[in-house]
Amino acid sequence: MSSRKIDIFIAAIALVLFAATNLPWQLDDYDQAKQAFTSFEMVKEGHWLYQRTPHERVATKPPLVGWISAATYEVTRSWDVAWRLPSLGAAIALSILLWRAGNVYGPVSGLIAFSAFAFNLLTPRLASLVRTDMPLALVVFAIGLTIWNHIRERREWSAGDQLSIFALLTAAMLIKGPIVYAFLLPAVVIFWWRGERIPWWPWLASLGIFLMWVLGGCLLVPQFYEQVVMREFIGRFGETIHRPQPIYFYLPHLLHKFAPWSLLLIALAIVDLRTRIKLDGLKPSSLRLIGPETLWLICWSLGGLMVMSLIPSKRVDRIFPVIPPLCLLLAAQVRPRFYRWAAVTLLLSILFAGGYSAFKVYTGYRDHRDALVRLGEVARREATSNHWRYEVVDAPDEGLLLYCDRVHFVRRNEAIAKWNKDEVDGLIVPADQTGLFADATAILNDVGGRYSLIAHGK
């Protein structure tokens, strides 16, 4: 098989994993319903700058990914596509950028950079989740890659380059706020100290735009300051609101989720260190032998890991933006004499990632993880065919509101009052509450027996 055919084959496997790992698609975990609801509310109610969650709290994320999903829905008229395309598109774009950047070190290095990103336990999982992690990782990597290219090519920052960085930083701010600083500023500060004059104004200007959004929310949206500024942002640095984790939390998770590439990266680092000791001894001057572009990749990935580790509130997916620079660093370290190591690692990574994805899909269908999706489909179909007025009674599963194409839950007492006055023809209610509704006939129960679609028994 030719090298090009191998590349296409590996890329095809990656694309299948990206698209299929989260099947059957649903919104019941990882706060997907909250993110999906932002674009849903934009389209349904025209709230383009500030949104809420299905349970009427203030949405804590800036709106850029929601804008992209809303625009996608207007073109495709499919919410599944609109919600998942930002993450899937970002995963594909990141794969291409890594392949092209890795090719600087040779075609094999480009393939390794791509494969390390595609075949691990984080990327396939996040590639089609309705979340902001993958779009944020794309923008962070694009910023870091732009700086890397300037360092590698030793060229000055033109006005166009600076505007590009400003646009990317603004996008990052409007995806997830100033968290972009945690992943990039440590390396930027180190290289400023080394004499690399990376322009500073884009960092301040993009922060100014984000602060304008925050100020507008504080002035215009009730509870925005308490729920977004104090709880979501400042609360991350405390140990009372969000569940804190130890400082070493990310390191073992990263070694596990990025395996077997993490093991190969450590092995190559050990071999490189032993070689330097053998040739020059362990001297500070040995660090000068590291190329500036490689040093940037080290500072970028490890600096982000260290800063994120210092923040008490932690979750595994939040460290994902350090994965792409680690992939490029791995590509930079692989030499022809290590190609066999890389080939074995690639084979193992495909088996691990493929097995993980197959297990997730199998258990998803076996356990009927999409039971509420099916219930919502039946409710919409019955409502359309029978011209029902129907509502969804307040429930803990936020995705249920979206499955049923409704913008608001109704409180239980309000639902009972509407039911008794014949103001609604059908309801989706928690199964243990169906007895509260007189003359109700169960049309369908979800597989887990948690919710029922009921109609008047006439």
N, C-alpha and C positions, 0 to 999 in steps of 0.2 A: 504494500500500500504506500502511495506517495506521501511526502510530507504534507502537501496541501490537503489530501484526502483525510489524513489523520487530524489535521487542524479542524476541518469541517465537521468530522465525526465527534470530536471532543466538544466543539461549540454546540452541536445539536443536542448532546447529552445535557450540557449545562442549561440550555434553553428549556428543555423538557422539565428539568428539576425546578427551575425558576417558576414555571407556570403551574406545575402540578403538585408541589409539596403541600400546599394548604388545601387541597381538595378533600372533601367537599367544602366549597366556600361558605363561610358563615362569619358573623360579627360578634360572636359570643365570648371572645377572650381577647387578652392583650389590649383592652381599651379601643378595639377597632370601631365599635359602635359610636364612641364619642367623636373620633376623627371623621367617620362617614357622615355623621349628622351635621357637621359644619357645612359641607357642600349641599346636602339635602335641604338645609334651612336657607341657604343662599338662594337656591332655585325656587323653593316653595314660598318663601316669605321675604326675599330681597334683603336679607341682613348680610351685607357684604364685608363689613369691617369687624364686627363683633358678633359672635354667635353664642349659643348656649348648648348644654348637653341635653340628652333626652329627658333627664330628670330635673330640668329647669335650673341647673347651675350654670355659672359663666364658663364658657369654653376657654381653656387656658393657653391654647396654642395660637400663634399668629396665623393669618388666613391664607398664605400663599398656596399651600398644597390644596386647600379647599377651593380656591379660585381655579386651579388647574383641573380638579375633578368636575367642578361645575361647568367649565368650558367643554370638557370632554363629553359630559352628559348631553349638552346641547347638540353636539355633533353625532354621537352614537345612539342616544336615547336608551342607553343601558347603564343602570347604576353599577352593576358588577364591573363592567369595563371602566367606568369613570372612577370608581373608588380604588381599583387595583392597578390601573395603568400607571399612575405616578411612581409607585414603587417598582413595578416591573420594568418600565421604561428607564428608570434610574439605574437599576441593576444591569440592564443591557448596555447602557451608556458607560457605566463604570467598567464593565468588562472590556469594551472596545478601547477606552482610554488606557487601561492597564496593559492590554496587549500591545498597543502602539508605543507606549512609553517603555515597556520592557524590551521592545525590539531595538532600542538604542544599544543594548548590550548583546544583541544577536537574536535571530529568530527563535532559538530554543528558550532564551530568557523571556521573550515575549509570551511564549506559550506557558511558561511556568508562572509568570505574573498573573495571567488570565486564569489558569487552573487553580492556583492557590486561592484566588478570590471566589471562584465558582464552586469549588468542591470542599466545603467545610460544613460545619453544623449550624452556622449562623446565616450565611448568605441565602441558601435556598429557602430557609424559613421566612426571612424578612422580605424576600423578593416579590411576594404577592400579598403580604399583609397590608391591611388598610391602616398604615401608620406613616409617620414622618421620618423614620430612621434612615431609610434608603435614600430619599431625596436629599436629606441633610448630608449623608456620607458623600453623595455625588458632588455637592457644592463645595464641601470642605476639601475633597480631593482635587477638584478643579483649581481651587485657590493654591493649595500646596504644590500642585503640579506646575502651575504658572511660575511660582517662586523657584522651584527646582530647575525649570528650564532656563530661567535667568541666571541662576548660579552656575549651571553646567555650561552655558554658552558665554558666560561672562559679558553680558551685554547690559546696557543702561535701560532704565525704565522710561519708556516713551509715554506720552500723554495717553495714547490709546491703551497701553498696558495698565496704566493706573486706573483708567475708567473701567477697564474690564474687571480689575480686582474690586473696585467699588461696587460694580453691579453684582458680582458674585457674593460679596460680603452682605450686601443689602438683601439678596435672596436668602442667604443663610439666616439673617436676622428675622426675616418674615416667615421662615419655616419653623424655627425653634428658639429664636432669641439669641442672647449673647453666649450661649454654650459653645458657639464656634470659636470664641476666644480660647477656651480651655484646650482645644485640639491644636491650635496653631500658634498662639502668642508665645508659649515657652520657647519654641524653636526660633521664632522671629526675634525675640529679645537676645537670644544667644548669638544669632548672626548679625544683629546690630552691633553687639559688643565686639564681634570679629571684624567689623568694618563693612559689612554688606548693607548698603543703604536702601533697605526696602521701604517704599513710601508709606508714611504713617497716616496721611489725611484720609484715605479710604476707610480706615478702621474707625476713625472718629465720626466721619460723615454718615456711614451706615448705622452706627450706634445712635446718632441723632435722629435718623428716620424711625428706628425702632422705638426710641423714647417718645417721639411724637405719637405713635400708635398707643403706647402705654398711657401717656397723658390724656389722650382722647378717651380711652377706656375709663380712666379714673374719673373724668368729668361727666361722661355721658352714660355710663353703664353702672347701675346699682350693684354693689358688692364686688365690683371689679378689683378694687384696691385690696380688699380682704382676701378674695379667693385667688387672684392671679399674682399680685405683687407680694403679698405677705405669705400666703400659703404655698403657692406653686414655686415662686422664685426664692425668696428669702428663707422660706421653710426648708429648702433643700440643704441649707448650710447648718441647720440645727439638728437636734436629736429628739425632738418632741413630736413634731407633726408627721414627718415621713419616717418610715422604719429605717434606722441607720444600719450600716453594715461595717465590718472591720476594714481597715485600710488595705489589707491584702486581698480583699474580696475579688477584684477583677483578675488578678494574676492567674490563679488556678483555673478560673472559668475561661480565660483567654487561651491558656495552654490546652484545655480540653476542647473548646469549641473550634479552635483553629488547627487542631491536630488533623493529620500527621505533619502538616506544614510547619507548625510551631516547633516540632522536634527537629525537623531538617534545618530550620533557621538557627536553632541553638547549636546543633552539631557543626554547621558551617562556621558559626562564630567561634566555637572552641578551636576548630582546626586553624582558622585565621589567626587567632591569638597565639596558639602554639608556634605557628610559623614566624610570627613577628618576634616572639621571645627568642626563638632559635637564631634568627638572623641578627637581631639588634638588642636583645635583652628587653626587659620590661622597663622602658624609659618613657617619660612624658613626651619626648620628641617623636616617639613612634606614632603618636596620634596624628602628627602632621602628615604622615604617609597616607592617611585616609583622605580620599578625594573630597572636595567640599560638597559635591552633590550627594555623595554617600553619607557624609556627616549630616547633611540636612535631613535625609530620610531617617537617620537614627534619632536625631533631636525631635523631629516631627512626631514619630510614632511613640517613642518613649516619653517625650514631654507630655503628650496628650494622655498617655496612660497614667503618669504620675499625678497630674493635676486632677483627673477624674477620680483617682483613688483617694485624694484628700477630701473630696466632697462626701459628707456622711451618707446622704441618700444615694443608693446605688441600685441598678438593675442591669442585668447582663447585656441587654440590647443597647444600652446607652454607650457602651464602649465600642460599638461597631465601627465608627469612623476611623479608628486606628488600624483596622484590617487592611484597607487598600494601600497605605504607605508601607505596611509590613510586607505586603505582596511584592511591591516594587523593590523594597530592600532585599528581599529574597532573590529576586531576579538579578539584582546587581552583584550578589555574592556567588552565584552559581558559575563555576568554571567548567570547561570541557571534562576535566577529570572527575567532576561530580555528577555528570549526566546520568550515570547509572543510578546513583542515589535518587536523583530527581525523578527518574522514570519509575522506580519502585514506589516512591512517595505519591506520584500521580496515580498509579494504579490503585494503591491503598485508599487514597482520598476519594476516588470515584466509587469504590466499593462502600466506604463508610457513608459518604453523602447519599449515594443511591439507596443503600439499605435503610438509612434514616428516613429518606423521603418516602420510600415504598411502605415502611412501617407506619408513618404518619397517615398516608392515604388509606391504607388497609384498615387501620383502627378507626379512622374517621368515618368510613362507610359502615364498618361493622357495628360501631357504637351509635350510628345514626346521629352524628354530630350536627347534621343539618336539619334536625327534626323541626326546629322552629322556623327555618326557611320554608319547609314544605307546608307547615301550618299557615304561614303568611300567604303563600301562593294560593292555597285553597280558599282562604278568607277573601282575597282579592277577586278570585274567579267567581265565588258565590255572590259577592256583593255586586259584581258587574252583571252577571246573568239574571239576578233577582232584583236588581235595582235597590239594593239595601242601603240604608244608612247604618253604618257600623262604626264602632269605636274599640279602643284597646284599653282595658282597665290597668291602672298603674301596677307595674310589676318590676322585679329586680333586673330582669333581662332586658337591657337597653336596646339590643338589636331588634327585639320584637316590634318596636314602633316602626322601624325602617322596613322590616319584612312586610308589614301591613300597609305601607305607604301612608302613614299618618304622621302628623307633625307634633301632636300633643297626646300624652296619656290623659285619661279622665280618672278622677278620684273615684273610689269605690262608692261612696255615698251619692255622688253625682250620677254615676252610672246606674245605680238602683233607681234613682228618681227618674231619669230619662227612660229607663226600661218600663217602669210602671205607667208612665204617661205615653207610651208607644212613640217616643221621639227617636228611638233607635230600633232597628230590625235585627241586628246581630251584634254580638260582643265576643271579644276574646278575653277570657278571664282565667285567673289561676284556678286549677281544677278543684281545689278545696273550697272555692267560693261559689260554685255554680248553684248551690242550694239557696243562695240569697236572692235568686232571680226567679220569681214566680212564673209558672207555665213555660219553663225553658226546656228546649230540646237540644241535646248535644249533637252537633253535626259532625264534629271530628275532635279527637283528643290527640295531642302530640305523642310521639312514641314513648317518651319518658313519663307520660301521665301528669305533666306539670301544668299544662294549659288546655283549655277547651274552647272550641268555637261553638257558641250557642246561638239559637234563634228562638223566636216565639213559637210555642207548640200549638199552632193553629191549623 
